[in-house]
Amino acid sequence: METNQQYNPNAPADASAGIFGIPCTYENSKLVYIPVPWEATTSYGGGTVFGPEAILNASPQLDVYDLDVKDPYLAGLHALPISDEILALNSITQSLAQPIKDALGELGEDSALKEKLSLVNANSALLNQKVYEQTLQILKDKKIAAVIGGDHSTPLGAFQAAGEILGPFGILHFDAHSDTRNAYMGFQDSHASIMRNAANRIPAITKFVQVGIRDFCEEEVQFTSEQGNRFEVYYDQVIAEQKLTGTPFTKIAESMIKNLPQQVWVSFDIDGLDPRYCPHTGTPVPGGLDYQEAIHILKLLARSGRKIIGFDVVEVAPPLQENGSPLEPLQASDEWDANVGMRLIYKLTAFTLASQKIALWQK
């Protein structure tokens, strides 16, 4: 790694240096993070639009030594700046979407609401295009792309670019929700529809392995069932019952990995974890994976000989004030969601680099 200044991994991190306090330019980085501050069509709690900033602000608290992978930071890690253009587009689109959410998507003959819905869908498509273009450039520059959301609609453009440049791949999807609804409340690119959209629009995605799913509707069960062996769903209730009746967790995790193809994108909605790790995420659901269980699955994936081609971590949200803005300044106790999110991102970074033989496994 070449940096703009001397970097000492044992010294206190310089919060102004870059993500995790690592001073590294785009040119000298092997892995580039794309922050996407977007939550225009979220349907319950808010705050994920502030997730990227909260994660970046919390990241210098990390000690970069890793027990699994040797010095992953040496590959060069760089986060693109948070886009003011996307922030502005999100604000406009949220305002357009709110009356549609208030109507629960039942627009009837209301032409004004129909016009708003059309604009929301157009703006969401524009967001997808922006993420696609950023990811495409990163991949053309022979780097690895990772998305930091924002809500779970944000990585769709990254999926599209990965399929175009890297060829067929599977998605390992951690989530409390199936995210396979059809245009939820009329929003074509809702966070509740991303995996359905990915399945319908991106033929390069040959397999979806969903883990931790525990809040879903009949429509989603039908959709995933109709996809044949393209979808493997590991419901949280079934995972819990297997553990409670004596099945070792590693056996469950190994079965997940066996279902995946050679190239894998990891899409990690933070609410796939037990809500004690992410209490302020938009749609928390009781149950879910323990943090170390998720890390174990990811480690098995990286050790399996498969290549992690990219990843996203989404739906991280800081606590909000009554006016909907983040607490300022954040106290250590308020950084919990972002703290968990940034540590998960670093482990995913390490495993991604190791799976591509860019970083070495620890002995």
matplotlib code that plots the C-alpha trace (Angstrom):
import matplotlib.pyplot as plt

x = [0.0, 1.2, -0.2, 0.0, 1.7, 3.4, 0.9, 1.4, -1.3, -0.4, -0.8, -4.1, -6.0, -6.3, -10.0, -9.3, -7.1, -9.7, -11.9, -10.5, -8.0, -6.0, -4.5, -4.9, -5.9, -8.2, -5.3, -3.4, -6.3, -7.4, -10.8, -13.0, -16.1, -19.1, -21.2, -24.8, -26.9, -30.4, -33.7, -36.3, -38.7, -38.2, -41.5, -40.9, -38.1, -35.7, -32.1, -30.3, -29.6, -27.1, -25.6, -22.6, -21.5, -22.0, -19.9, -17.2, -17.1, -16.9, -14.4, -11.2, -12.1, -11.1, -7.8, -6.8, -5.0, -7.1, -6.8, -7.9, -6.3, -2.8, -2.8, -5.8, -5.3, -2.0, -4.0, -5.2, -8.7, -10.4, -13.9, -15.3, -16.8, -20.5, -22.4, -24.2, -26.1, -27.4, -28.3, -30.3, -32.0, -32.9, -34.5, -36.6, -37.7, -38.5, -40.9, -42.5, -42.8, -44.3, -47.9, -47.8, -46.6, -49.4, -51.9, -50.2, -49.7, -53.5, -53.6, -57.0, -57.7, -55.6, -53.6, -51.4, -50.3, -49.7, -47.5, -45.5, -45.1, -43.8, -41.2, -40.2, -39.6, -37.7, -35.5, -34.9, -33.8, -31.5, -29.9, -29.4, -27.7, -25.3, -24.3, -23.9, -21.6, -19.5, -19.2, -18.5, -15.6, -14.1, -14.3, -12.8, -9.9, -9.3, -10.4, -13.0, -16.2, -18.2, -21.4, -22.1, -25.8, -28.3, -31.3, -31.2, -32.3, -28.8, -26.6, -28.8, -26.6, -23.5, -25.0, -25.6, -22.1, -20.6, -22.5, -21.4, -17.7, -17.2, -19.7, -22.0, -22.2, -24.3, -25.5, -25.2, -27.9, -28.1, -31.4, -34.4, -36.5, -36.8, -36.8, -38.7, -42.0, -43.3, -43.0, -43.9, -46.5, -45.9, -42.2, -40.4, -37.0, -38.0, -35.6, -38.4, -38.0, -34.2, -33.8, -36.8, -35.5, -32.0, -33.5, -35.8, -33.3, -29.9, -29.5, -25.8, -27.0, -27.4, -28.0, -29.5, -28.7, -30.8, -29.8, -31.7, -35.1, -37.8, -40.3, -41.9, -45.3, -47.0, -46.1, -42.4, -42.6, -44.4, -41.9, -38.8, -40.4, -41.3, -37.6, -36.7, -33.2, -32.2, -33.2, -32.2, -33.8, -32.4, -35.3, -34.2, -36.8, -35.4, -31.8, -32.8, -34.6, -31.7, -29.3, -31.7, -32.0, -28.3, -27.1, -23.7, -23.9, -20.9, -22.8, -25.6, -23.2, -21.4, -24.7, -25.2, -21.8, -22.2, -25.2, -23.1, -21.3, -17.6, -18.1, -20.1, -21.4, -22.2, -25.3, -25.5, -28.6, -27.6, -31.0, -30.0, -28.2, -29.9, -31.4, -29.1, -26.4, -28.5, -31.3, -31.8, -32.0, -35.2, -37.1, -35.6, -37.1, -36.6, -34.3, -31.4, -27.8, -25.2, -22.4, -19.9, -22.2, -22.3, -18.5, -18.2, -20.3, -18.3, -15.0, -16.2, -17.1, -13.7, -11.9, -14.0, -12.0, -14.8, -14.1, -16.0, -16.2, -17.8, -20.2, -22.6, -23.5, -26.8, -29.6, -27.2, -28.8, -27.7, -30.2, -32.2, -33.6, -37.3, -36.8, -35.4, -31.7, -28.9, -27.9, -25.1, -22.5, -22.8, -21.7, -19.9, -23.1, -24.9, -22.3, -23.2, -25.0, -22.2, -19.6, -21.0, -21.5, -17.9, -16.4, -18.5, -17.3, -13.7, -14.1, -15.9, -13.0, -10.5, -12.3, -12.8, -9.1, -8.1, -10.6, -8.9, -5.4, -4.7, -4.1, -2.8, -4.5, -2.8, -0.9]
y = [0.0, 3.5, 6.3, 10.0, 9.9, 7.5, 5.1, 3.4, 0.8, 0.8, 4.5, 6.3, 6.7, 10.0, 10.4, 12.8, 10.4, 8.2, 5.2, 3.3, 6.1, 4.7, 7.4, 5.9, 7.4, 5.9, 5.3, 3.3, 1.3, -2.2, -2.0, 1.1, 1.8, 3.5, 5.3, 5.7, 7.9, 6.9, 5.9, 7.4, 4.5, 3.1, 2.0, 2.0, 3.5, 6.1, 7.0, 4.8, 7.8, 8.8, 5.3, 5.9, 9.0, 7.4, 4.3, 6.5, 8.6, 5.5, 3.6, 5.1, 3.4, 0.1, -1.6, -2.9, -6.1, -9.1, -12.7, -14.3, -12.3, -10.7, -6.9, -6.5, -2.7, -3.1, -3.8, -0.2, 0.8, 4.0, 5.4, 7.7, 11.0, 11.0, 12.5, 15.8, 15.1, 11.8, 13.4, 16.1, 13.5, 11.5, 14.5, 15.3, 11.7, 11.2, 14.2, 12.8, 9.3, 10.3, 10.9, 7.5, 5.8, 7.6, 6.1, 2.7, 2.7, 2.8, 5.6, 5.0, 7.7, 10.3, 11.7, 13.8, 10.8, 8.8, 11.6, 11.5, 7.8, 8.1, 10.6, 8.5, 5.5, 7.7, 9.1, 5.6, 4.4, 7.4, 6.4, 2.8, 4.3, 6.4, 3.4, 1.3, 3.9, 4.2, 0.5, 0.0, 2.5, 0.8, -2.6, -1.3, 0.1, -3.5, -2.7, -4.3, -2.4, -2.4, -0.5, 1.2, 2.0, 3.5, 1.3, -2.1, -0.8, 0.8, -2.0, -3.0, -0.9, -2.6, -6.0, -5.0, -3.7, -6.8, -9.1, -7.1, -7.0, -10.2, -12.6, -15.0, -15.0, -15.8, -13.6, -14.6, -12.5, -11.9, -10.3, -10.4, -9.9, -11.7, -8.5, -10.2, -8.1, -6.9, -3.1, -2.5, 0.2, 0.9, 1.7, -0.3, -0.1, -0.4, -1.9, -4.5, -5.6, -5.6, -9.4, -9.8, -7.0, -8.6, -12.0, -10.5, -8.0, -9.5, -12.9, -13.0, -13.8, -17.5, -18.2, -16.5, -18.0, -16.1, -16.4, -15.3, -14.6, -14.2, -11.5, -12.1, -12.4, -15.2, -13.5, -13.7, -17.4, -18.1, -16.1, -17.8, -21.2, -20.6, -19.8, -23.4, -24.0, -20.4, -19.5, -21.3, -19.8, -20.4, -19.2, -18.0, -20.2, -23.3, -22.4, -21.9, -25.2, -27.0, -25.5, -26.2, -29.8, -30.4, -29.6, -27.9, -24.4, -25.1, -27.9, -25.4, -22.9, -25.4, -26.3, -22.6, -22.3, -25.5, -23.9, -21.0, -20.8, -19.9, -16.1, -14.6, -11.1, -10.7, -8.5, -7.9, -6.1, -5.3, -6.4, -10.0, -9.8, -10.0, -6.5, -6.0, -5.3, -2.9, -1.4, 1.7, -0.1, 0.7, -2.6, -4.6, -8.1, -10.4, -13.3, -13.3, -14.3, -13.7, -11.5, -14.3, -16.7, -14.3, -14.0, -17.8, -18.1, -15.5, -17.1, -20.5, -18.8, -17.2, -20.4, -22.5, -21.5, -19.3, -15.7, -12.9, -10.4, -7.5, -6.8, -4.3, -3.5, -1.7, -0.5, 0.8, 3.7, 6.0, 7.1, 10.2, 13.3, 14.0, 16.1, 13.2, 14.3, 12.4, 13.1, 15.7, 15.2, 11.4, 10.0, 6.6, 4.9, 6.4, 5.0, 1.4, 0.6, 2.3, 0.6, -2.8, -1.9, -0.7, -3.7, -6.0, -4.1, -4.5, -8.3, -8.5, -6.5, -8.9, -12.0, -10.6, -9.8, -13.3, -15.0, -13.2, -14.0, -10.3, -10.7, -13.8, -15.9, -15.7, -18.9]
z = [0.0, -0.9, 1.2, 1.2, 4.6, 7.0, 8.5, 11.8, 12.5, 16.2, 16.7, 17.3, 14.0, 12.3, 11.7, 8.9, 7.0, 5.5, 6.3, 9.3, 9.6, 6.7, 4.4, 1.0, -2.3, -4.9, -7.2, -4.6, -3.3, -4.2, -2.6, -2.9, -0.8, -2.4, 0.2, -0.9, 1.4, 0.2, 2.0, -0.2, -0.2, 3.3, 4.8, 8.5, 10.6, 9.2, 9.5, 7.0, 4.8, 7.6, 7.8, 5.5, 7.3, 10.7, 9.6, 8.2, 11.3, 13.6, 11.5, 13.0, 16.3, 14.7, 15.4, 12.0, 13.2, 12.2, 13.6, 10.3, 7.6, 7.7, 7.4, 5.0, 5.0, 3.1, -0.1, 0.1, 1.2, 0.1, 0.5, -2.1, -0.8, 0.2, -2.7, -2.1, -5.3, -4.0, -0.7, -2.5, -4.8, -1.7, 0.0, -3.0, -3.5, 0.1, 0.0, -3.2, -1.6, 1.7, 0.6, -1.2, 2.0, 3.9, 1.4, 1.8, -2.0, -2.6, -5.2, -6.7, -9.3, -7.6, -10.6, -8.3, -6.3, -9.6, -10.9, -7.6, -7.9, -11.4, -10.3, -7.3, -9.6, -12.1, -9.3, -7.9, -11.4, -11.6, -8.2, -9.6, -12.6, -10.5, -8.4, -11.6, -13.1, -10.0, -9.6, -13.3, -13.2, -10.1, -11.7, -15.0, -12.9, -11.7, -8.2, -5.9, -5.2, -1.9, -1.3, 2.1, 2.4, 2.7, 2.5, 0.8, -2.6, -3.0, -4.3, -7.3, -9.7, -8.3, -9.0, -12.6, -13.1, -11.4, -13.8, -16.8, -16.0, -13.9, -15.3, -13.6, -9.8, -6.8, -3.9, -0.3, 1.2, 5.0, 6.1, 8.3, 5.2, 1.9, -0.1, -2.9, -2.9, -6.2, -6.4, -2.7, -2.4, -6.1, -5.6, -8.3, -6.6, -3.0, -0.4, -0.1, -3.7, -4.4, -4.6, -6.8, -9.0, -9.1, -10.0, -12.8, -14.3, -13.9, -15.5, -14.5, -10.9, -11.0, -7.3, -4.2, -0.8, 1.8, 5.4, 8.6, 6.9, 9.5, 8.3, 4.9, 3.1, 1.2, -2.1, -1.3, -0.3, -3.6, -5.7, -4.2, -4.5, -8.2, -8.9, -8.4, -7.3, -8.1, -4.5, -1.3, 1.8, 5.3, 7.5, 10.9, 12.6, 10.9, 11.8, 15.4, 15.6, 14.1, 16.7, 19.5, 18.5, 18.4, 14.8, 15.0, 13.5, 11.3, 9.6, 8.9, 7.6, 5.4, 3.7, 2.9, 1.2, -0.8, -2.6, -3.9, -7.3, -7.7, -7.7, -4.8, -3.9, -0.2, 0.4, 4.1, 5.6, 9.2, 10.4, 9.5, 12.9, 16.3, 16.9, 19.9, 17.4, 15.3, 17.5, 15.3, 11.9, 10.0, 10.4, 13.3, 13.9, 16.9, 16.3, 13.8, 13.7, 16.4, 15.1, 15.4, 13.6, 10.6, 10.7, 10.8, 7.6, 5.9, 6.9, 5.6, 2.3, 1.9, 2.9, 0.5, -2.6, -3.9, -4.8, -3.0, -5.9, -3.8, -1.0, 0.5, 4.0, 4.3, 6.7, 9.4, 11.0, 13.9, 16.5, 15.5, 17.2, 17.2, 14.1, 12.2, 12.2, 13.8, 17.4, 17.4, 18.6, 18.8, 22.1, 22.2, 23.2, 20.2, 17.8, 18.5, 15.2, 13.2, 15.3, 14.5, 10.9, 10.3, 12.0, 9.8, 6.8, 7.8, 8.3, 4.9, 3.4, 4.9, 3.8, 0.3, -0.1, 1.2, -1.1, -4.1, -2.7, -2.4, 1.3, 3.1, 5.7, 9.2, 10.0]

ax = plt.figure().add_subplot(projection="3d")
ax.plot(x, y, z, "-o")
ax.set_aspect("equal")
plt.show()
